[in-house]
Amino acid sequence: MKTRNSALCALGLAAAITLGGAVTAAAQDTTRARSQTRIPVRKDQAPVQARVDTVTITRTDTVVRTRTDTVTVTRVDTVTRIEELPLQPLGSFQFGLGVGAALPTGDWRNVTKDGFDIHAHLGWFPGASVFGLRLDGDYVSMGGRDEDCAGCPGAKLMSVSGNAVLRFALDRKSPVNPQFYVLGGGGLDWFQDFTPYRTTERPSQVVTAGADTYRGAGSVAPGTSNLGDDQLYHWDVGGGIQLGRFFIESKYISINTTGKSSAYVPIIVGLNF
């Protein structure tokens, strides 16, 4: 037991000697650097508070921005306005006056030359339809040819005709309302001093007009008693164009004179009312 206590004392002594030597060596070390800054100490200085550092964390976020734009489109349309013109009326009634040339045809031209025709007509189209009826009146005068029958009067004629008319509107939206029409019919004729003539066909014939035949000097039928029927008639066919009130038309007219029919062609211009 004594031996154990002695050992512990020896160890404690050695440790004390070692510690004392180290303290002495530190006190004698003059080469250690010392701070040249003096820290002033004031009696009334507040105690130094612990330093608090603020740490800023910079966070970078990737933001995807979806942008919706409202686009206003201004559309300018060019609008063409088409106005329908009113249809021009065809009319139910018409009264026309005209004047023109009367041209004899065939062998009749050997003794009769071109003359004139004064014309009037009255038309009726039921319900303003395309089909109608027309009553015509004409006074025709054609002079005689001096080289064939010196002093002969030629022919003067009055006639009345009834015709059926079929008209076709070409453009009813036009202000002039153009129309094309065809007509045909027949009527009665009265001559005054019809100059007889001889046909060129073989055998030749003398053409007369009943009691109205001229039998004077130079005539091919002086003193002839068989002159045929007193009442003559004709048939006709033709057509025309109407522009507004203005019209122009022509017909072929054949008269049943004795021996051979005598034909002429009137060309009439006039106005409808």
C-alpha positions as CSV (number, residue, x, y, z in Angstrom):
1,M,0.0,0.0,0.0
2,K,2.8,2.4,0.8
3,T,4.5,1.4,-2.4
4,R,1.4,2.5,-4.4
5,N,1.2,5.9,-2.7
6,S,4.8,6.5,-3.3
7,A,4.5,5.9,-7.0
8,L,1.6,8.3,-7.4
9,C,3.5,11.0,-5.6
10,A,6.5,10.6,-7.9
11,L,4.2,10.9,-11.0
12,G,2.6,14.1,-9.6
13,L,5.9,15.7,-8.9
14,A,7.2,14.9,-12.4
15,A,4.1,16.5,-14.0
16,A,4.5,19.6,-11.9
17,I,8.1,20.0,-12.9
18,T,7.2,19.6,-16.6
19,L,4.4,22.2,-16.4
20,G,6.6,24.8,-14.6
21,G,9.3,24.5,-17.2
22,A,6.9,25.2,-20.0
23,V,5.5,28.3,-18.3
24,T,9.0,29.6,-17.8
25,A,10.0,29.1,-21.4
26,A,7.0,31.0,-22.6
27,A,7.7,33.9,-20.4
28,Q,11.2,34.1,-21.7
29,D,10.2,34.1,-25.4
30,T,10.8,37.6,-26.6
31,T,10.5,37.0,-30.3
32,R,6.7,36.6,-30.4
33,A,5.0,39.4,-32.2
34,R,2.8,41.6,-30.2
35,S,0.0,43.8,-31.5
36,Q,0.8,47.5,-31.8
37,T,-2.9,48.6,-31.8
38,R,-4.1,49.5,-28.4
39,I,-7.7,48.8,-27.6
40,P,-9.0,51.7,-25.7
41,V,-11.1,50.7,-22.8
42,R,-13.7,53.1,-21.5
43,K,-15.5,52.5,-18.3
44,D,-18.8,53.7,-19.7
45,Q,-18.6,51.7,-23.0
46,A,-21.5,49.4,-23.6
47,P,-20.7,45.8,-23.8
48,V,-19.9,44.6,-27.3
49,Q,-22.9,42.8,-28.8
50,A,-22.5,39.7,-30.8
51,R,-22.2,40.4,-34.5
52,V,-25.1,39.2,-36.6
53,D,-24.4,38.7,-40.3
54,T,-27.2,38.8,-42.8
55,V,-26.8,36.3,-45.5
56,T,-28.6,37.1,-48.8
57,I,-29.4,34.2,-50.9
58,T,-29.8,35.2,-54.6
59,R,-32.3,32.9,-56.3
60,T,-32.6,33.0,-60.0
61,D,-35.9,31.7,-61.4
62,T,-36.5,31.0,-65.0
63,V,-39.9,32.6,-65.9
64,V,-41.7,31.6,-69.1
65,R,-44.1,34.4,-70.0
66,T,-46.8,33.6,-72.4
67,R,-48.1,36.7,-74.2
68,T,-51.4,36.8,-75.8
69,D,-51.9,39.7,-78.2
70,T,-55.3,40.6,-79.5
71,V,-54.9,41.7,-83.2
72,T,-57.7,43.7,-84.7
73,V,-57.8,43.3,-88.5
74,T,-59.7,46.1,-90.4
75,R,-61.1,44.7,-93.6
76,V,-62.3,47.0,-96.3
77,D,-64.6,45.4,-98.8
78,T,-65.5,47.2,-102.1
79,V,-69.1,46.6,-102.6
80,T,-70.5,47.2,-106.1
81,R,-74.2,47.8,-106.0
82,I,-76.1,46.8,-109.1
83,E,-79.4,48.4,-109.5
84,E,-81.9,46.7,-111.7
85,L,-83.4,49.1,-114.2
86,P,-87.2,48.8,-114.5
87,L,-88.6,47.0,-117.5
88,Q,-90.0,49.3,-120.1
89,P,-93.7,48.7,-121.0
90,L,-94.6,47.3,-124.3
91,G,-97.9,49.0,-124.5
92,S,-101.3,47.7,-125.5
93,F,-102.3,50.4,-128.1
94,Q,-100.4,52.3,-130.7
95,F,-101.1,54.8,-133.3
96,G,-98.5,55.5,-135.9
97,L,-97.9,57.9,-138.7
98,G,-95.1,57.6,-141.4
99,V,-94.0,58.4,-144.8
100,G,-91.6,56.7,-147.2
101,A,-90.8,55.4,-150.7
102,A,-93.0,53.1,-152.8
103,L,-90.9,51.0,-155.2
104,P,-92.7,49.0,-158.0
105,T,-91.2,45.7,-158.9
106,G,-91.0,43.4,-162.0
107,D,-92.6,44.4,-165.3
108,W,-94.6,47.1,-163.5
109,R,-91.4,49.2,-163.4
110,N,-91.5,49.4,-167.2
111,V,-94.3,52.0,-167.1
112,T,-94.3,53.2,-163.5
113,K,-91.4,54.8,-161.6
114,D,-90.7,55.0,-157.8
115,G,-93.1,57.1,-155.8
116,F,-94.1,57.9,-152.2
117,D,-96.3,56.3,-149.6
118,I,-98.1,58.1,-146.8
119,H,-98.9,55.6,-144.1
120,A,-101.0,55.4,-140.9
121,H,-101.8,52.5,-138.6
122,L,-103.7,51.6,-135.4
123,G,-102.5,48.6,-133.4
124,W,-103.9,46.6,-130.4
125,F,-101.9,44.2,-128.3
126,P,-104.2,42.4,-125.8
127,G,-102.7,42.6,-122.3
128,A,-99.6,44.2,-123.7
129,S,-98.7,40.8,-125.1
130,V,-96.2,40.1,-127.9
131,F,-99.0,39.3,-130.3
132,G,-101.3,41.9,-131.7
133,L,-103.5,43.1,-134.6
134,R,-103.0,46.2,-136.7
135,L,-105.1,48.2,-139.2
136,D,-103.1,50.0,-141.9
137,G,-104.1,52.7,-144.3
138,D,-101.8,53.9,-147.2
139,Y,-101.9,56.4,-150.0
140,V,-99.4,55.6,-152.7
141,S,-98.5,57.7,-155.7
142,M,-96.1,56.5,-158.4
143,G,-95.4,58.5,-161.6
144,G,-95.3,57.3,-165.2
145,R,-92.2,56.7,-167.3
146,D,-92.2,59.0,-170.3
147,E,-90.0,56.7,-172.4
148,D,-92.5,53.8,-172.2
149,C,-95.8,55.7,-172.1
150,A,-95.5,59.4,-172.7
151,G,-98.2,61.2,-170.8
152,C,-99.4,58.2,-168.9
153,P,-100.3,58.9,-165.2
154,G,-98.5,56.0,-163.6
155,A,-100.5,54.8,-160.7
156,K,-102.3,56.2,-157.6
157,L,-103.5,53.8,-155.0
158,M,-105.4,53.8,-151.8
159,S,-105.4,50.6,-149.7
160,V,-106.6,49.3,-146.4
161,S,-104.9,46.3,-144.7
162,G,-105.4,44.1,-141.7
163,N,-102.2,42.6,-140.3
164,A,-101.2,40.2,-137.5
165,V,-98.1,41.5,-135.7
166,L,-95.6,39.5,-133.6
167,R,-93.1,41.7,-131.7
168,F,-89.9,40.8,-129.9
169,A,-88.4,43.0,-127.2
170,L,-84.6,43.2,-127.6
171,D,-83.8,45.0,-124.4
172,R,-86.6,46.1,-122.1
173,K,-84.2,47.8,-119.7
174,S,-83.0,50.2,-122.3
175,P,-84.7,53.6,-122.4
176,V,-85.4,53.2,-126.1
177,N,-86.9,49.8,-125.6
178,P,-85.8,48.4,-129.0
179,Q,-88.2,45.9,-130.6
180,F,-88.2,43.8,-133.7
181,Y,-91.5,42.8,-135.2
182,V,-92.9,40.9,-138.2
183,L,-96.3,41.3,-139.7
184,G,-98.4,39.9,-142.4
185,G,-102.0,40.0,-143.7
186,G,-104.0,41.4,-146.6
187,G,-106.5,44.1,-147.7
188,L,-108.4,46.0,-150.3
189,D,-107.1,48.3,-153.0
190,W,-108.5,51.2,-155.1
191,F,-106.5,52.5,-158.1
192,Q,-106.8,55.8,-159.9
193,D,-105.6,55.8,-163.5
194,F,-103.7,52.6,-163.3
195,T,-101.3,52.6,-166.3
196,P,-101.6,49.1,-168.0
197,Y,-98.4,47.4,-169.0
198,R,-97.3,44.4,-171.0
199,T,-95.4,41.5,-169.5
200,T,-92.1,40.4,-170.9
201,E,-92.9,36.7,-170.5
202,R,-94.0,34.6,-173.4
203,P,-96.8,34.7,-174.3
204,S,-97.0,38.4,-173.3
205,Q,-100.0,39.6,-171.4
206,V,-101.6,43.0,-170.8
207,V,-102.0,43.8,-167.1
208,T,-105.0,46.0,-166.1
209,A,-106.8,47.1,-163.0
210,G,-110.5,47.0,-163.8
211,A,-112.4,50.2,-164.3
212,D,-109.6,52.2,-162.9
213,T,-107.3,51.3,-165.8
214,Y,-106.0,54.2,-167.8
215,R,-107.0,53.8,-171.5
216,G,-105.7,57.1,-172.9
217,A,-103.2,57.8,-175.6
218,G,-100.1,55.8,-175.4
219,S,-101.7,53.1,-173.3
220,V,-101.2,49.5,-174.3
221,A,-105.0,48.8,-173.8
222,P,-106.9,51.6,-175.6
223,G,-110.6,50.9,-175.8
224,T,-110.3,47.5,-174.1
225,S,-113.6,46.4,-172.7
226,N,-112.5,43.3,-170.7
227,L,-110.5,44.9,-167.9
228,G,-111.1,42.4,-165.2
229,D,-112.7,42.8,-161.7
230,D,-113.3,46.3,-160.4
231,Q,-112.5,45.3,-156.7
232,L,-108.8,44.5,-156.1
233,Y,-107.2,43.0,-153.1
234,H,-103.6,42.3,-151.9
235,W,-101.6,40.2,-149.5
236,D,-98.5,41.5,-147.7
237,V,-95.7,40.3,-145.5
238,G,-92.9,42.3,-143.9
239,G,-91.2,43.5,-140.7
240,G,-89.7,46.4,-138.9
241,I,-87.8,47.8,-136.0
242,Q,-89.0,50.2,-133.3
243,L,-86.8,52.4,-131.1
244,G,-88.7,54.3,-128.6
245,R,-91.4,56.0,-130.7
246,F,-89.4,55.8,-133.9
247,F,-90.0,53.0,-136.3
248,I,-88.9,51.9,-139.7
249,E,-90.5,49.0,-141.6
250,S,-90.9,47.5,-145.1
251,K,-93.4,45.1,-146.7
252,Y,-93.8,43.2,-149.9
253,I,-97.3,43.9,-151.2
254,S,-98.8,41.9,-154.1
255,I,-102.0,43.2,-155.8
256,N,-104.2,40.8,-157.9
257,T,-104.4,42.9,-161.0
258,T,-105.8,41.2,-164.1
259,G,-103.3,39.3,-166.2
260,K,-100.7,39.2,-163.5
261,S,-100.2,40.4,-160.0
262,S,-98.6,43.8,-159.6
263,A,-96.2,44.2,-156.6
264,Y,-94.4,47.0,-154.9
265,V,-92.3,47.5,-151.8
266,P,-92.9,50.5,-149.4
267,I,-90.2,51.6,-147.0
268,I,-91.8,53.6,-144.2
269,V,-90.3,55.7,-141.4
270,G,-92.4,57.3,-138.7
271,L,-93.5,57.6,-135.1
272,N,-95.8,55.7,-132.8
273,F,-97.9,57.5,-130.3
